[in-house]
Amino acid sequence: MSDKKKKGDDPTYSEASGELEQILQDIESGEIDLDVLTDKVERAATLLAFCRQKLAATETKVKKITAELAASAESADAEATENDE
């Protein structure tokens, strides 16, 4: 089973971002019912927190990968220097 299926109802970042954009458009239109506005603002807050968490997790993963690549490149450079001597 894929990770997406295991996590249940969590949207993808793209889906959450798209929904946030739609909520913003709805609010900016000024034609939204007050009762609906409250629900939309609450949903937007939830989506925003989700997107921030997803971005932070992605940033952490990218930093880890780039650090590993840099360490690997340094190791390869050091080995090449030793072989040249």
C-alpha positions as CSV (number, residue, x, y, z in Angstrom):
1,M,0.0,0.0,0.0
2,S,1.4,3.5,-0.9
3,D,2.1,6.2,1.7
4,K,-0.7,8.3,0.3
5,K,-3.3,5.5,1.0
6,K,-1.9,4.9,4.5
7,K,-2.2,8.6,5.5
8,G,-5.9,8.7,4.8
9,D,-7.5,12.0,3.9
10,D,-4.3,14.1,3.8
11,P,-4.2,16.1,0.6
12,T,-1.1,16.5,-1.5
13,Y,0.7,19.8,-1.2
14,S,-0.6,20.8,-4.6
15,E,-4.2,19.9,-3.6
16,A,-3.9,21.9,-0.4
17,S,-2.4,24.9,-2.1
18,G,-5.1,24.8,-4.8
19,E,-7.8,24.7,-2.2
20,L,-6.2,27.6,-0.3
21,E,-6.2,29.6,-3.5
22,Q,-9.9,28.8,-4.1
23,I,-10.8,29.9,-0.5
24,L,-8.9,33.1,-1.0
25,Q,-10.7,33.8,-4.2
26,D,-14.1,33.0,-2.5
27,I,-13.2,35.4,0.3
28,E,-12.0,38.2,-2.0
29,S,-15.2,38.0,-4.0
30,G,-17.1,39.4,-1.1
31,E,-20.1,37.2,-2.0
32,I,-19.6,34.6,0.7
33,D,-22.1,34.0,3.5
34,L,-20.9,34.8,7.0
35,D,-21.5,31.3,8.3
36,V,-19.6,29.8,5.3
37,L,-16.8,32.4,5.8
38,T,-16.1,31.0,9.3
39,D,-15.8,27.5,8.0
40,K,-13.6,28.6,5.1
41,V,-11.3,30.5,7.4
42,E,-11.0,27.5,9.7
43,R,-10.3,25.2,6.7
44,A,-7.7,27.7,5.4
45,A,-5.9,27.7,8.7
46,T,-5.8,23.9,8.7
47,L,-4.5,23.8,5.1
48,L,-1.9,26.5,5.8
49,A,-0.6,24.5,8.8
50,F,-0.4,21.4,6.7
51,C,1.4,23.2,3.9
52,R,3.9,24.7,6.3
53,Q,4.6,21.3,7.8
54,K,5.0,19.8,4.4
55,L,7.4,22.5,3.3
56,A,9.5,22.2,6.5
57,A,9.7,18.4,6.1
58,T,10.8,18.8,2.5
59,E,13.4,21.4,3.4
60,T,14.8,19.1,6.1
61,K,15.0,16.2,3.6
62,V,16.6,18.4,0.9
63,K,19.2,19.7,3.4
64,K,20.0,16.1,4.5
65,I,20.4,14.9,0.9
66,T,22.6,17.9,-0.2
67,A,24.8,17.4,2.9
68,E,25.2,13.7,2.1
69,L,26.1,14.6,-1.5
70,A,28.6,17.2,-0.4
71,A,30.2,14.7,2.0
72,S,30.3,12.1,-0.7
73,A,31.9,14.6,-3.2
74,E,34.5,15.6,-0.5
75,S,35.3,11.9,0.1
76,A,35.7,11.2,-3.6
77,D,37.9,14.3,-4.0
78,A,40.1,13.2,-1.0
79,E,40.4,9.7,-2.5
80,A,41.3,11.1,-5.9
81,T,44.0,13.3,-4.3
82,E,45.4,10.3,-2.4
83,N,45.5,8.3,-5.6
84,D,47.4,11.1,-7.4
85,E,50.1,11.1,-4.8
